[in-house]
Amino acid sequence: MAETMKDIMHPGSGTKQDPHFPHAPEEWTKASAESTAKAEGIELTADHWALVNALQEYFAKNESPHIRALHDALDEKFHSQGGIKYLYQLFPGGPVAQGCRIAGLNPPAGSTDESFGSVQ
C-alpha cells in the first residue's frame, strides 16, 4: 500500500508548490513558463510574472471564467499601470490568451477567434 494517511487526507501535498505562485496548476513550473514565453518571443520580467500570478489566482477562484469578466478583472487590477492597454504591451499576443498559455491555464472560450483575426 503506497498511500499514507497524509496522502489520503491531503492529496497532492507531496508536490512542491512555488511559494511565489500559490495558485499555480500542479503541473506548472516557472521553467515551463519561461520556455513557453521564450518560444513566443517574450522575456519575462517582474511585470509579466505579476500577470501570470493574477491569472492563476483568478482561475483558482473561478473554475470556468467568462472572457469578459476576466478581461474586466485584469483591467481593474492593473488600472494604475494602464489597464488592458498596458497588458497588451507585455503580452502582444493578448494578455488573456498568451498570458494563460504561459501561466499553464486553458484560456476561456472566446479569448481567441481566428476567423475574426484576433491575436493569439
C-alpha positions in Angstrom: 0.0 0.0 0.0 1.8 3.1 -1.3 -0.6 5.6 0.2 -0.1 7.1 3.6 -2.7 8.7 5.7 -1.2 12.1 4.7 -1.7 11.2 1.0 -5.3 10.3 1.7 -6.1 13.3 3.8 -4.2 15.8 1.7 -3.9 14.6 -1.9 -1.2 16.4 -3.9 0.5 17.7 -0.8 3.7 15.9 -1.8 4.2 18.2 -4.8 6.4 21.2 -4.2 4.4 24.4 -4.8 6.3 27.6 -5.7 5.6 30.0 -2.8 5.5 32.9 -5.2 2.8 31.2 -7.2 0.4 29.6 -4.7 -2.4 29.2 -7.2 -0.4 27.6 -10.0 -1.7 24.4 -11.6 0.1 21.4 -10.1 2.0 20.6 -13.3 3.1 24.2 -13.9 6.6 25.4 -13.2 8.5 28.7 -13.7 10.8 26.9 -16.0 7.9 25.7 -18.2 6.5 29.3 -18.3 9.9 30.7 -19.2 10.2 28.1 -22.0 6.8 28.9 -23.4 7.5 32.6 -23.2 10.8 32.3 -24.9 9.2 30.3 -27.7 6.7 33.2 -28.1 9.5 35.8 -28.2 8.9 37.2 -24.6 11.5 37.6 -21.9 9.6 37.5 -18.6 10.1 40.4 -16.2 8.5 41.1 -12.8 5.6 42.8 -14.6 5.0 39.7 -16.7 5.1 37.5 -13.6 2.5 39.8 -11.9 0.0 39.0 -14.7 0.9 35.3 -14.5 0.2 35.3 -10.8 -3.0 37.3 -11.3 -4.3 34.9 -13.9 -3.5 31.8 -11.8 -5.3 33.4 -8.8 -8.3 34.3 -10.8 -8.6 30.8 -12.3 -8.3 29.3 -8.8 -11.3 31.3 -7.6 -13.3 31.0 -10.9 -13.2 27.5 -12.4 -14.9 28.4 -15.6 -14.2 32.1 -16.1 -16.0 34.1 -18.7 -13.7 36.1 -21.0 -15.5 39.4 -20.4 -15.3 39.1 -16.6 -11.7 38.1 -16.7 -10.9 41.0 -19.0 -12.6 43.4 -16.7 -10.9 42.0 -13.6 -7.5 42.4 -15.3 -8.3 45.9 -16.4 -9.2 46.8 -12.9 -6.3 45.0 -11.2 -3.7 46.7 -13.5 -5.6 50.0 -13.8 -2.8 52.1 -12.1 -0.3 50.8 -14.8 -2.6 51.5 -17.7 -5.0 48.5 -17.6 -5.5 46.3 -20.6 -3.5 48.6 -22.9 -0.5 48.1 -20.5 -1.0 44.3 -20.5 -1.1 44.2 -24.3 2.4 45.9 -24.2 3.6 43.0 -22.1 1.8 40.2 -24.0 1.3 41.3 -27.6 -0.4 38.0 -28.3 -3.2 39.0 -25.8 -2.9 39.2 -22.1 -5.6 36.5 -21.7 -4.7 34.1 -24.5 -1.0 34.4 -24.3 -0.9 35.0 -20.6 -2.9 31.9 -19.9 -0.6 29.8 -22.0 2.4 31.0 -20.1 0.5 30.6 -16.8 -0.3 27.0 -17.6 -4.0 27.6 -17.9 -6.6 26.9 -20.6 -7.8 30.2 -22.0 -11.5 30.8 -21.6 -13.8 30.4 -24.6 -13.8 33.4 -26.8 -10.3 34.6 -25.9 -9.1 33.8 -29.4 -11.1 33.8 -32.6 -9.0 33.1 -35.7 -11.9 33.8 -38.0 -12.2 37.3 -36.6 -8.5 37.9 -36.8 -7.8 38.2 -33.1 -4.4 37.8 -31.7 -3.1 34.5 -30.3 
